[in-house]
């Protein structure tokens, strides 16, 4: 095809192809980040390495080899390697029972059921933590984003991220991996 001046015009498909390839790359990136970050789902077999009623004030320091022996492979991936549960797959995402949520690695009490709300984001969400410095934060720049990571202050295990878009008066949403949590129902 030529224009009125006799110059060759690109075919319509030649103009669309680079845009389609860029869109496909973007879709794949979004899929990998949002859905497949962990490459693993949660399982129903979860271990808690410390009794929830035990001493949760003493710092827990273990080698990575010790953590590998203590935790399930899924727990190790999320808690120690900063992995992410696939959204809407965690066994605690839709939990409505009353009780306390603990760090699955060390038994540190982190949240109560009164702090939990349904955020429809695919992970358990809380609007605040149990007082006493049980959670620490760090800047996370992985996957091309700037987020605030939350970790257990007792054992340094990865829990998830905190966002300032919560619907309650705190304005916070602690977005936590189910694999990072153990739950003990109230008596």
C-alpha positions as CSV (number, residue, x, y, z in Angstrom):
1,X,0.0,0.0,0.0
2,X,1.2,3.5,-0.9
3,X,0.1,6.9,0.2
4,X,-0.9,9.7,-2.3
5,X,2.8,10.8,-2.4
6,X,3.9,7.2,-3.4
7,X,5.5,6.3,-0.1
8,X,5.0,2.8,1.2
9,X,2.6,2.5,4.1
10,X,3.0,-0.1,6.8
11,X,0.4,-2.8,6.8
12,X,-2.2,-2.5,9.6
13,X,-1.0,-5.8,11.1
14,X,2.6,-4.5,11.3
15,X,1.4,-1.6,13.5
16,X,-0.7,-3.9,15.8
17,X,1.9,-6.6,16.3
18,X,4.3,-4.7,18.7
19,X,1.3,-3.4,20.7
20,X,-0.1,-6.9,21.0
21,X,3.2,-8.3,22.1
22,X,3.6,-5.6,24.7
23,X,0.1,-6.3,26.0
24,X,0.8,-10.0,26.2
25,X,4.1,-9.4,28.2
26,X,2.1,-7.2,30.6
27,X,-0.6,-9.8,31.1
28,X,2.0,-12.5,31.8
29,X,3.8,-10.2,34.3
30,X,0.6,-9.4,36.1
31,X,-0.3,-13.1,36.2
32,X,3.1,-14.1,37.6
33,X,3.1,-11.4,40.3
34,X,-0.5,-11.8,41.4
35,X,-1.2,-15.5,41.0
36,X,2.0,-17.4,40.7
37,X,4.5,-15.7,43.0
38,X,4.9,-18.7,45.2
39,X,4.5,-21.5,42.8
40,X,3.0,-23.4,45.7
41,X,-0.3,-23.3,47.4
42,X,-1.0,-23.8,51.0
43,X,-1.8,-27.2,52.5
44,X,-3.9,-28.2,55.4
45,X,-0.8,-29.6,57.3
46,X,0.6,-26.8,59.2
47,X,3.0,-26.9,62.1
48,X,3.5,-24.4,64.9
49,X,7.0,-24.7,66.3
50,X,6.1,-23.2,69.7
51,X,3.1,-23.6,71.9
52,X,0.9,-20.5,71.7
53,X,0.7,-20.4,75.5
54,X,4.5,-20.6,75.9
55,X,7.0,-17.7,76.3
56,X,6.5,-15.5,73.3
57,X,8.7,-12.6,74.5
58,X,12.1,-14.3,74.0
59,X,13.7,-13.8,70.6
60,X,13.9,-17.0,68.5
61,X,17.1,-17.4,66.5
62,X,17.6,-20.5,64.4
63,X,19.7,-21.4,61.4
64,X,18.0,-21.8,58.0
65,X,18.8,-25.6,58.3
66,X,16.9,-25.7,61.6
67,X,13.9,-23.8,60.0
68,X,13.9,-26.3,57.1
69,X,13.6,-29.2,59.6
70,X,10.9,-27.5,61.7
71,X,8.6,-26.0,59.0
72,X,6.7,-27.7,56.2
73,X,8.1,-26.9,52.7
74,X,5.2,-24.5,52.1
75,X,5.8,-22.7,55.5
76,X,9.5,-22.5,54.8
77,X,8.9,-20.9,51.4
78,X,6.5,-18.3,52.7
79,X,7.9,-17.6,56.2
80,X,11.7,-17.8,55.5
81,X,12.0,-17.1,51.8
82,X,9.3,-14.4,51.7
83,X,7.0,-16.3,49.4
84,X,3.3,-15.6,48.9
85,X,0.3,-17.8,49.1
86,X,-1.8,-17.9,45.9
87,X,-4.8,-15.6,46.5
88,X,-8.1,-17.2,47.8
89,X,-6.4,-20.5,48.6
90,X,-5.4,-20.1,52.3
91,X,-7.4,-22.1,54.9
92,X,-7.7,-19.0,57.1
93,X,-8.8,-16.5,54.5
94,X,-12.5,-17.1,55.2
95,X,-12.2,-18.1,58.8
96,X,-14.9,-16.5,60.9
97,X,-14.3,-18.3,64.2
98,X,-13.3,-16.4,67.4
99,X,-9.8,-16.8,68.5
100,X,-6.2,-15.7,68.2
101,X,-3.9,-15.9,65.1
102,X,-0.2,-16.8,65.9
103,X,3.0,-16.8,63.9
104,X,3.2,-20.3,62.5
105,X,7.0,-20.4,63.0
106,X,7.3,-19.4,66.7
107,X,3.8,-19.1,68.2
108,X,3.9,-15.4,68.8
109,X,0.3,-14.0,69.2
110,X,-0.2,-11.5,66.4
111,X,-3.9,-10.8,65.8
112,X,-7.3,-11.6,67.3
113,X,-10.5,-12.5,65.4
114,X,-11.9,-9.0,66.3
115,X,-9.2,-7.4,64.2
116,X,-9.9,-9.5,61.1
117,X,-12.1,-8.3,58.3
118,X,-13.1,-9.5,54.8
119,X,-11.1,-7.4,52.3
120,X,-11.8,-9.6,49.2
121,X,-8.1,-9.4,48.4
122,X,-7.5,-13.1,48.7
123,X,-5.6,-13.2,51.9
124,X,-6.6,-12.9,55.6
125,X,-6.7,-9.2,56.5
126,X,-6.5,-7.4,59.8
127,X,-6.9,-3.7,60.7
128,X,-4.4,-3.8,63.6
129,X,-2.0,-6.0,65.5
130,X,-1.9,-7.1,69.1
131,X,-0.1,-4.5,71.0
132,X,3.5,-4.9,72.3
133,X,5.7,-4.7,69.2
134,X,4.9,-8.2,68.0
135,X,5.2,-7.2,64.3
136,X,8.1,-5.3,62.7
137,X,8.2,-3.7,59.3
138,X,10.6,-3.2,56.4
139,X,10.5,-1.5,53.0
140,X,10.0,-4.2,50.3
141,X,10.9,-3.2,46.7
142,X,10.4,-6.6,45.1
143,X,8.5,-7.1,41.9
144,X,8.9,-3.5,40.9
145,X,6.7,-2.2,43.7
146,X,7.3,-0.3,46.9
147,X,5.4,-1.9,49.8
148,X,5.8,-2.3,53.6
149,X,6.6,-5.9,54.6
150,X,5.4,-7.2,57.9
151,X,7.5,-9.7,59.9
152,X,7.2,-11.5,63.2
153,X,9.3,-9.5,65.6
154,X,10.1,-12.6,67.6
155,X,11.5,-14.8,64.8
156,X,11.8,-12.5,61.8
157,X,9.5,-14.6,59.7
158,X,7.7,-13.1,56.7
159,X,4.0,-12.6,57.3
160,X,2.9,-10.4,54.4
161,X,2.4,-6.7,53.8
162,X,0.6,-3.7,55.3
163,X,-1.3,-1.2,53.2
164,X,-3.0,2.1,54.1
165,X,-6.3,1.3,52.4
166,X,-8.2,-0.5,55.2
167,X,-11.9,0.2,55.7
168,X,-11.9,0.7,59.5
169,X,-10.9,3.7,61.5
170,X,-7.2,2.6,61.6
171,X,-7.1,2.9,57.8
172,X,-4.7,-0.1,57.8
173,X,-4.9,-3.5,56.1
174,X,-2.5,-6.1,57.3
175,X,-2.5,-8.5,54.3
176,X,-1.2,-11.8,55.8
177,X,-0.4,-15.2,54.2
178,X,-2.5,-18.0,55.7
179,X,0.7,-20.2,55.6
180,X,2.3,-17.7,58.0
181,X,-0.5,-18.1,60.6
182,X,-1.7,-20.6,63.0
183,X,-5.1,-20.2,64.6
184,X,-6.3,-21.2,68.1
185,X,-10.1,-21.0,68.6
186,X,-11.3,-19.4,71.8
187,X,-12.6,-21.7,74.5
